[in-house]
Amino acid sequence: MAVVRDLRVLLRFSGFRRLLAVRLLSQSADGVFQVALAAYVVFSPEQQTSPAAIASAMAVLLLPYSLLGPFAGVLLDRWQRRQVLLLGNLLRAVLATATAALVLTSAPLWLFYLAALSVTAVNRFVLAGLSASLPHVVDGERLVMANSLSPTAGTLAATAGGGLAFLVRIPAPDGAGADAMVVVLGAGLYLLGALASLRIGRGTLGPDTITRTRLSVALAGVARGLSAGLRHLGERRRAAQSLASMAVLRFCYGALTVMVLMLSRYAWDSGGGGGSGDNGGALGGMALLGLAVGVSGLGFFAAAVITPWAVQRVGRFGWIALCAAGAAVLVPALALPFLPAPVLGAAFVVGLATQGAKITTDTIVQSSVDDVFRGRIFSLYDMLFNVAFVGAAGVAALMLPPDGRSPALVMTVTALYATVAVAVFHVKHRNGHREGDNGTVSPDRPTTA
């Protein structure tokens, strides 16, 4: 496979191998910590789980990425990146250990959220540092390859970390001790990530020149840059249209995620979690949630395999429209019974549709905007992506009953999927003369008077 061949080429660079080890350990710890947070907020007998509590947890996990992401680079240009990786992972290990202590002592939930927010806020700097360090460990010829494979490997590591957390948590007895044990596991992986960074020379990851500009001036410059990126996006209709459709699909994904969390906690949990355990069998809610996450991940993988083939045949906007249309048809058919097996099928469909549209949107944005604005627009994309997810959690909190069975939410999401499908089919038809059968799109150019 081409991916395996490319990875073998990159692994010949010792600096890349060491940086990749830090990424894999750091992001596997992220996966563990995220599952630990979900387990404590959703399944802990000490907590009265509600959709609002889940929405708060999602905000804790995602908003730091959205709000801090564009500004992280300003600080990274002032610090040695190897030190960011070392001290960032050490700090997260300490904060995760403190979070475990809060779980054991049944501290107020707001204090737990504050500790978790601190962990995820530091994570933004570590991930940005990992990306910014890549040009220092591979040559220019292979930088694009490294930028493609390294984040993908990190995502797989986070998924594996989440799976490890489920394996540790599911067989453990209910209680604060089991939740704290998973958090400590994440802290241990953060510590290993810090130790792995010591194998990299202190000055080898840059920056080559430490920025001396006043911090306030630099931050204001970032804000002006984001504003300029937003104006540029307004001149690139196809990029803006694809981002709008992706935001709606991400909103749907977030709303359905909260619904599955509540179903797992109350409707399907046969382990005394407060629900009837309808058709949950011996698995229990936590195991079914783990299965749902895994099946959704399979949908993501299927999208990565199918999307290039599909885009060649129906075009980029055609594939986004088909993803939305497929979800509009299959999600209500599978989700409305609110039974584990069909809902797992819906999780696969939603994972495939969301990731398929995202891969295509990434390509449209990359090909439609000028290179000088690309970084800023992807920062805006990242903010939009996560804010849509958190917003969906908030809306779901208002709509969902305690057991998660909400036909109104399913039909609202279905209507949104159908709206995206119709709107994007219209865009494809209108732009058909500029989008060929293979999905190649010529970049938008601003019209002039």
N, C-alpha and C positions, 0 to 999 in steps of 0.2 A: 504494500500500500504506500501511496505517496506520502502520507502523514508520517508513517513509521520511518521512511527513508529520510525525510526532512529532519525528524527528531534525531536520528543517528548522526546526521551532519552537525547539528547544533551541539550535541553532547561531546563532540571532539574539543570544544572550547571549555577549558577548565573553569573559567570565570562563569560561563553560562551554567555549568553543572552545579556550581556552588550557589548561584543565585536562584536557580530552579529549586534546589533543596530547601532554601529558606521560604520560597513561595509555597511549596507543597505542604510544609509543616505549618506555616502560618494560616493558610486557607483551610487545611483540614481542621485546625483548631477552631476557625470561624464556624465551620459546619457543626462541630461538636457543641460550641457555645450556643448557636442558634437553636438547635434541638433542645438543649438544656433549658433555654429560656421558654420555648414553647411548652415543654413538659411541665415546668413549674407553674406557668401562668394558666395552662389549659387543664392539666390532669392532676395537679397536686390537690389532695383532699383538704389541705388547709385553705385553699383559695375557692371563693365562690365565682367560678368562671362565668363570664358574660361576653357577648360580642364586643362590648365597649372595652373590656380588659384586653381582648385580643387585638383590637384596633390600636390600643395604647402600646402594646408590645411591638406591633409592626412599625409604629412610628419610631419607637426606640431603635429598632434594627435598621431602618431605611433612611430616616430623615438626615442623620449625620452625613451619609453619602451625598445626599442631594444638596445640603446647605454648605458643607465644608469642601466638597470636591473641587469646585472651580478655584478655590483660594488656597488649596493645599500646596500647589506648585510654587506659590510665592514664598512660603516658608521653606520649602525644600531647596530652593535656590540659595538659602542662607545657612544650611546645615549640611554636613557631610552625610551622604546618603547611607553609607555603611552604618553610621551611628544612629540614623533614623531606624534602620532595620533592627539593630541591636537593642537600643533603648526602648523603641516602640514595643517590641515583643516582650522585653522584660517588664515594662509597665503594664502591659495587658496580662501577663502572668500574675502580677501582684493584684491587679484589679479583679481578675477572675477569681483568685483565691479569696479576696474580700467578699465577692459576690456569693461564693459558696458559704462563707461564714454567715452572711445575712440570711441565706436560705435555712441554715441549721438553727438559727436563733429566731426564726419566724418574724423577722423584722418587717416593718410596714412596707407595703407593696411599692409606695412611691420611692422609698430608699433603695429597694432592689432595682427599680427602673433607673434610678440615677446612676447606680454602679454599672448596670448593663449599658447604659448610654455612654458612659465613659469608655468602656471597652470598645464599643463600635465606633466611637469618634476617633480614637487612636488608630483604628483599623484603616481609616481613610488615608492617613498619612503613610502607613506601611505599604498599602497597595500602590499609591502614587509613587512612592520611592522605588518599589520594585520595577514599575514600568519605566520610570525615568532612568534607571540604572542600565537598562538593556543595551543602549548604544556603547557602553563601556566594556561589555563582555563579549560582543560579537562584532564582526566587521560589517561595513555598510551594505555589502552585497547580500547578507543574510538577515538584515535587520527586519525586513518585512515578514520573513518567515518566522523569526523569533517573536515578533509582535502578535502573530497569529496563534502560534502554538503555546506560548507561555501562559497567557490568560486562560486558554482552553484547558490546559493542564491544571491550572489553579481551580477552575470551576469543578473539574472532575474530583480534585482533592477535597474541595468543600463538600461535594456530594458524598464522597467516601467517608469523610468525617461525620457527616450526619448519619450515615448508615451505621458507623461504629457506635455512635451515641445511642441509637435505637437498640442495637444489640446489647449494649451494657444496661440500658434503662428498662427494657421490656421485662426481662426475667427477674428484676430486683423487686423486693417488696415495696408497696406504696409507702410514701412518706418522704419527709424532708431529707433524710439521709441519702436516699437513692438519687434525688435531684442534685444534692450537693456533690455526690460522687461524680456525676457526669460533668458538672462545672469544673471540678478539680482535674478531671481528665483533659478538658480543654486548656486549663492553666498549664498542665504539664507539656502539652504540645506547643503552647506559646513559648515556654522556656526552652524547649528543644529548638524552636525556630531561632531564638536569640543565640543559642550556642552555635547553631549552624552558621550564623552570620559572622562569627569570629574567624571562620576559615577564609574570609574575604579580607584582603588588605584594607586598612582603614581609609586610604585615600583613593582607592582604585575605582570607586563607583561615581566619583564626581560629587558636586560640580567642580569643573576645572578652575572656575573663578567664583569665589563667594560674592554674592550680590551685596552691595553696600547701600543701595537705595533705601531711603526711609520707608519703614513698613507701611505707614499710612498712605504714602504716595503709591507704593506698589499695589496695595489692596484697592485703592481707587482706580488704578489702571486696569485691574482685573474686571471691576464693575463696568468700566467704560468699554472694555473689550467684549464682555457678554452682551452689552447693549448693541454694539456694532454687529455682533454675530446675529442677534435677533433681527436687526434691520436687513441683514444680508439674507437671512432665511425667508423674510417676507418677499424678497425678489426671486426666490427659487420655489415656484409653486409646487413642483412635484415633490421636492423634499418636504415642504410644509404639509402637503396633503398626506404623504406617507407617515409623517410623524403624528399627525392628528389621528389617523386611523390606528396607529400603534398605541397611542395613549388610551383610546377607547377599549382596545383589546386587552391592554394591561389592566384597565379598570375592571373589566369582566373577570379576568383571572384572579384579581385580588378579592372581589366579592365572593366568588365561588370558593376560594381558599378559606375564607372565614366560615363559610357555610359548612365545608367539610370538617374544619376544626370543631365546630359545635356539634355536628353529627357524631364525630368520633368520641367526643367527651360525654355526650348524654344519650343520644339515640342508639348508638352501637356499643357502648361500653358495658360489657358483661361483668366487669370486675368491681362493681360497687361504686362506680363513679357518679352515681346519681341518676342514671338513666335506666331504661328497661332492658337495654341490651338487645333490642329487636334485631334478629338475624345477624347479630355480631358473632355468634358462635363462641368458641373457646378463645378466639384471638384477642378479644377486648379492643377497646378504643385506641389505645396507644399503638398496638400492632397494626390495626387497620389504617391509622394515620401514616405509619411508616410505609405501608404498602401503597397508599395513595401517593405519597411523595415519590416512591420508587417508580410507580407506573407513570406518573407525570414526567419523571426524568426520562423514561423510555420514549415518551412522546417527543421530548426535546431531541433525543438522539435520532428518532425517526425523521424529524424535521430536517436535521442536518444532512441526512442521507438523501431525502426526497427532494428538498428544495432546489438544488441545482438542476436536477432533471425536470422538475415542474416548471421552473422559470423559462427553461429553453423552449417549452411547448406552449405555455399560455402567457408568457410575459410576466414582468414583475408585479404590475398592478393586478393582472389577472390572477396570479397566485395569492396575493393578499386577499382579494375578493373571494376566491374559493375557500381559503382558510376560514374566513368569517362566515361564509355561507354554510360550510360543513358544520361548524360549531352551532350555528343557528338551528340546524335541523336535528343534530344528534344530541346536543346538551339537554333540551327538555325531554326528549324520548328516554334518555338514560338517567337523568337526575331526578325527575319528578316522582318516581317511586320511593326515593330516599332510602334505598336498600344498598348494602355495601357493594355487591358485585357490579350492578349497573353504574353506580357512582364511580367505581374504579375505572370502568370503561370511559365515563365522561372525563375523568382526570387525564386519561391518555389523549383523548380528542382535544381537550383544552390545551394540554402541553404541546401537542403537535401544531395546533392552529396558532398559538401565541408565538412559539419559537419560529415557526415557518415565516410568519409575518415579520418578526423581528429581524431575522437574517436578511430578508428581502429589503426591509426598511433601511438596515445598515448599508446595504449596497446602493440603494437609491440615494441616500444622503451622501455617501462617499463620492458618487459619480456626478451629483448635481450641484455641489457647492464648490467654491474656489478653495484651493488648498490652504491659502493663508487664513481662511475662516474655519477650517475643518475642526480643529481642536476645540474652538469655542462653541461651535454648534453641537459637537458631541457632548460637551459639558452641559449645554442646555437640554439635550436629549436625555442625558442621565438624570437630570433633575426632574424632567417631565415624566420619565418612566417610573421613578420611585414615588413622586407625589401622586400620580394616578393610582398606584397600588395602595398607598396609605389612605387616599381619599375614598377608594372603594371600600376599604375596611371600615371607615367611618360611616358610610352609607349603609353597609351591611349591618352595622351595630344598631342602626335605627330600625331596620326592617326585620331582622331575624328574631324569632321567638327563642326562648331558652334552649329548646332541643335542636334547633337548626333547621327544622322543616319549614321552609318558606316557599310555597309555590309562587308568591308574588315576586320574590327575589329572582327565582329561576326565569320567570317570564320577562322580567325587566332586563336581565342579562341577554336573554334570547332576542328581545327587541333591539338591543344595542348591536348585537352581532349582525342581525338582519339589516339594520341601518347602515353599518359599515360596508356590508357586502354590496348593497344597492349603490351607495355613494361611490365606492371604489370601482365598481363595474362602469358607472357613468364616467368617472375620470379616465378609465382605460379606453372607453369608446371615444371620448372627446379627444384624447391624445393618441389615438390609434395610429395616426400617420407618422408619429414621432417615436413610436415604440414598436420595434420589429417582432417577428415571431420568436426570436431568441431572447427577447427581453432587454435588448440593448437600448439604452435611453440616452439621447443626446442631452448634454447639460442645458439647464435653463439659462437663458440670458435675459437680463432685465430689459424691458422695452424702453425706448427713448422717444421723446417727442420729435 
